Amino acid sequence: MNDQSFQWLLILFMAASPALAAPVDGLVLIQNGSYRPLYLENGGADNLKDQSTYVETFWLDRVPVTNRQYLEFVAKSPEWKKSSVKRAFADSSYLQHWSGDLAIQNLGELDSPAVNVSWFSASAYCESLGERLPTTDEWEYALADNGRDNEEVQKRTLDWYAVPNATPPHVGSGSANGFGIFDLVGSVWEWTLDFNSFMVSSDIRDSGQKSLFCGGGSLDTSNPKDYAAFMRYSYRASLQGSFTGKNLGFRCAKDFK
Amino acid sequence: MKNISAIKWLLLPLVFSMPAFAHNHQAEPAAEHQSDSLFNITDTWTTSNEKPFHMAELKGGPAVIAMIYTSCKDICPLIVEDMKKIERLLPPEQAEKVHFAVFSFDSDRDNPKILKEYARAHGIDSSRWTIARNSPDAVRRLAVAIGMKYKKNKTGDFVHSELITILDEDGVIKYQQSDSRLSEDDAVLAIKHMLH
């Protein structure tokens, strides 16, 4: 048995070991409600009361998907091995922190968020469980947490954004928010289903490029002081579906029906 | 349960050490496309003629593609007009080698009948044109693959970027025009270059 296959066996044993499994994974039911997104559908006629977005009840992963879980997925889905993934669906940094198709370089990261994954691969992971990525509205609604500790969350978010490229901690190592959700801030950036939503800043809106709009809607920022949210929206807008990053992970969601 | 899953994991390395066997089982292996080709997207679209359509059917010649929705009154007709202009600017013997494909992102409203009317009204019902619809998931996949941004608003209309994408014969993105003010001449040059 050569070194590499020994490493595989070790990892596969660890993946099957119940004692080491993260205690906090699984979906949490998020009750329906409204939140005030950074970007609003304005359309000119809306009054303040309408400037919130309604989100249906949905299921959301308590913690981001871990390397351990993603490894199990790749073991079952060879098209998502780093050696065979299509470049149309993931760039050349895909799973670059893994030492092989089914091996991670640093075993200490097994319970850390799976990073270096593209939108296509993250979507495929969720679909393999009958789930999907959360929409941007769902993700932001979960973070908004019905306004609980609003300023504290914003401050923590900005503190985190200010630290470049810190290694993500194990999932669930922070504290849960009011919905029982962990790690929305302080861990990794996360893919959303509709990260490619069309968002326009007020700068563009004011520049006279009315022709950009179809259907007469326009978008506006609700709280220019919410720099943390602005950074998230800007970050998502900068992504392409095949991009991967060492601080970009994901969690899954599901319709409630 | 735990023991069974442990045994399964033990067996996995054995399974992966025999990839050749798995391949031999397939009577007709799926066509291999270039790694960065959009033909790797396997969703089945439905055309205005109610025929199934796959991205890989664009293989063989350059393809000019765009995403629109038919009840869009402002930008979308301009996108289609730009595509038609590209078609007109090409010498006829080159134009006939190019496939023009329009994909709707309005899964709710754009059924084949509506797409057919739209194609007729805009004079894009010749055999070198395809106009097709699909589920929201498949629409999202194509939009993400070509870098198209869109969002459905509360009225059911969409805000979206305007984008014309040109694929080479292998389905790889070779040229993108993301503002109607850009010259169609560049798109035409890109196509002529591919046909050389």
Contacts between the chains, C-beta under 8 A, distances in Angstrom:
chain1	res1	chain2	res2	distance
A	5	B	13	6.0
A	8	B	13	5.2
A	9	B	10	7.6
A	9	B	13	6.4
A	12	B	9	4.2
A	12	B	10	7.1
A	12	B	12	5.9
A	12	B	13	7.0
A	13	B	6	7.5
A	13	B	9	6.8
A	15	B	9	6.2
A	16	B	2	7.6
A	16	B	5	5.5
A	16	B	6	4.5
A	16	B	8	7.9
A	16	B	9	4.5
A	18	B	2	5.6
A	41	B	153	5.1
A	41	B	154	5.8
A	43	B	153	7.5
A	43	B	155	7.9
A	75	B	12	5.7
A	75	B	16	7.9
A	78	B	16	8.0
A	78	B	19	7.9
A	86	B	33	7.9
A	86	B	35	5.1
A	86	B	36	7.3
A	86	B	37	7.8
A	86	B	40	4.7
A	87	B	35	4.1
A	87	B	36	4.0
A	88	B	35	6.8
A	88	B	36	5.0
A	88	B	37	6.0
A	88	B	38	6.3
A	88	B	40	4.8
A	88	B	41	7.4
A	88	B	145	6.4
A	89	B	40	6.8
A	101	B	16	8.0
A	102	B	16	7.4
A	119	B	144	5.9
A	120	B	141	7.6
A	120	B	144	7.4
A	123	B	141	7.9
A	193	B	140	7.1
A	194	B	140	7.1
A	194	B	151	7.1
A	196	B	140	7.7
A	196	B	143	6.1
A	196	B	144	5.5
A	196	B	147	7.6
A	196	B	148	7.0
A	196	B	149	4.9
A	196	B	150	7.3
A	197	B	149	6.6
A	197	B	150	7.1
A	197	B	151	4.1
A	198	B	149	4.3
A	198	B	150	5.2
A	198	B	151	4.5
A	198	B	158	7.7
A	198	B	159	4.5
A	198	B	160	5.3
A	198	B	161	6.2
A	199	B	149	7.6
A	199	B	151	7.3
A	200	B	159	7.4
A	211	B	74	6.7
A	211	B	75	6.6
A	211	B	180	7.6
A	212	B	75	7.5
A	212	B	159	7.9
A	212	B	162	7.7
A	213	B	74	7.0
A	213	B	75	7.6
A	213	B	159	5.8
A	214	B	69	7.8
A	214	B	72	4.5
A	214	B	73	7.5
A	214	B	74	5.3
A	214	B	75	4.9
A	214	B	76	6.4
A	214	B	157	6.5
A	214	B	158	6.0
A	214	B	159	6.3
A	214	B	160	6.1
A	215	B	72	6.6
A	215	B	74	7.9
A	215	B	153	6.3
A	215	B	155	6.6
A	215	B	157	2.6
A	215	B	158	6.1
A	215	B	159	6.7
A	216	B	155	8.0
A	216	B	157	7.1
A	217	B	153	4.2
A	217	B	154	8.0
A	217	B	155	7.2
A	217	B	157	6.5
A	217	B	159	5.3
A	218	B	159	7.7
A	219	B	159	7.0
A	237	B	149	7.7
A	240	B	144	7.8
A	240	B	147	5.8
A	241	B	144	3.6
A	241	B	145	6.1
A	241	B	147	7.8
